[in-house]
Amino acid sequence: MSDRDGGNSDRMRSEADAAKASFLQNFDRLRDRLNPQTMVEGAVASARDRGLAMAGQASEAVRSRPVAIGVALGLASLFWAARRKRARSHETASYPASYPMHSPPRSAED
């Protein structure tokens, strides 16, 4: 072998070593990103950040339009109370004896 081949071989070896190091670095990074614990932590952080952003926006909306927000909350409360009252009145309503829920269970002889 000549000196020129030895230099080429060394260059190829160093390129292979650099490629291997890059591959292992990328592999480690990918393994860390796909770790379930890391994924959960990322999801929690993302949800927390979005929640804080939404709370900030809601707070700003209330400060900029307090009357409109008050009216909207009042209407929503009235709607909720009326719906709840309607549901309670249906629970206590008396049904005729012929209503299926109140008829006695049928025996096997019927």
Secondary structure as a PSIPRED ss2 file (coil, helix, strand):
# PSIPRED VFORMAT (PSIPRED V4.0)

   1 M C   1.000  0.000  0.000
   2 S C   1.000  0.000  0.000
   3 D H   0.000  1.000  0.000
   4 R H   0.000  1.000  0.000
   5 D H   0.000  1.000  0.000
   6 G H   0.000  1.000  0.000
   7 G H   0.000  1.000  0.000
   8 N H   0.000  1.000  0.000
   9 S H   0.000  1.000  0.000
  10 D H   0.000  1.000  0.000
  11 R H   0.000  1.000  0.000
  12 M H   0.000  1.000  0.000
  13 R H   0.000  1.000  0.000
  14 S H   0.000  1.000  0.000
  15 E H   0.000  1.000  0.000
  16 A H   0.000  1.000  0.000
  17 D H   0.000  1.000  0.000
  18 A H   0.000  1.000  0.000
  19 A H   0.000  1.000  0.000
  20 K H   0.000  1.000  0.000
  21 A H   0.000  1.000  0.000
  22 S H   0.000  1.000  0.000
  23 F H   0.000  1.000  0.000
  24 L H   0.000  1.000  0.000
  25 Q H   0.000  1.000  0.000
  26 N H   0.000  1.000  0.000
  27 F H   0.000  1.000  0.000
  28 D H   0.000  1.000  0.000
  29 R H   0.000  1.000  0.000
  30 L H   0.000  1.000  0.000
  31 R H   0.000  1.000  0.000
  32 D H   0.000  1.000  0.000
  33 R H   0.000  1.000  0.000
  34 L C   1.000  0.000  0.000
  35 N C   1.000  0.000  0.000
  36 P H   0.000  1.000  0.000
  37 Q H   0.000  1.000  0.000
  38 T H   0.000  1.000  0.000
  39 M H   0.000  1.000  0.000
  40 V H   0.000  1.000  0.000
  41 E H   0.000  1.000  0.000
  42 G H   0.000  1.000  0.000
  43 A H   0.000  1.000  0.000
  44 V H   0.000  1.000  0.000
  45 A H   0.000  1.000  0.000
  46 S H   0.000  1.000  0.000
  47 A H   0.000  1.000  0.000
  48 R H   0.000  1.000  0.000
  49 D H   0.000  1.000  0.000
  50 R H   0.000  1.000  0.000
  51 G H   0.000  1.000  0.000
  52 L H   0.000  1.000  0.000
  53 A H   0.000  1.000  0.000
  54 M H   0.000  1.000  0.000
  55 A H   0.000  1.000  0.000
  56 G H   0.000  1.000  0.000
  57 Q H   0.000  1.000  0.000
  58 A H   0.000  1.000  0.000
  59 S H   0.000  1.000  0.000
  60 E H   0.000  1.000  0.000
  61 A H   0.000  1.000  0.000
  62 V H   0.000  1.000  0.000
  63 R H   0.000  1.000  0.000
  64 S H   0.000  1.000  0.000
  65 R C   1.000  0.000  0.000
  66 P H   0.000  1.000  0.000
  67 V H   0.000  1.000  0.000
  68 A H   0.000  1.000  0.000
  69 I H   0.000  1.000  0.000
  70 G H   0.000  1.000  0.000
  71 V H   0.000  1.000  0.000
  72 A H   0.000  1.000  0.000
  73 L H   0.000  1.000  0.000
  74 G H   0.000  1.000  0.000
  75 L H   0.000  1.000  0.000
  76 A H   0.000  1.000  0.000
  77 S H   0.000  1.000  0.000
  78 L H   0.000  1.000  0.000
  79 F H   0.000  1.000  0.000
  80 W H   0.000  1.000  0.000
  81 A H   0.000  1.000  0.000
  82 A H   0.000  1.000  0.000
  83 R H   0.000  1.000  0.000
  84 R H   0.000  1.000  0.000
  85 K H   0.000  1.000  0.000
  86 R H   0.000  1.000  0.000
  87 A H   0.000  1.000  0.000
  88 R H   0.000  1.000  0.000
  89 S H   0.000  1.000  0.000
  90 H H   0.000  1.000  0.000
  91 E H   0.000  1.000  0.000
  92 T H   0.000  1.000  0.000
  93 A C   1.000  0.000  0.000
  94 S C   1.000  0.000  0.000
  95 Y C   1.000  0.000  0.000
  96 P C   1.000  0.000  0.000
  97 A C   1.000  0.000  0.000
  98 S C   1.000  0.000  0.000
  99 Y C   1.000  0.000  0.000
 100 P C   1.000  0.000  0.000
 101 M C   1.000  0.000  0.000
 102 H C   1.000  0.000  0.000
 103 S C   1.000  0.000  0.000
 104 P C   1.000  0.000  0.000
 105 P C   1.000  0.000  0.000
 106 R C   1.000  0.000  0.000
 107 S C   1.000  0.000  0.000
 108 A C   1.000  0.000  0.000
 109 E C   1.000  0.000  0.000
 110 D C   1.000  0.000  0.000
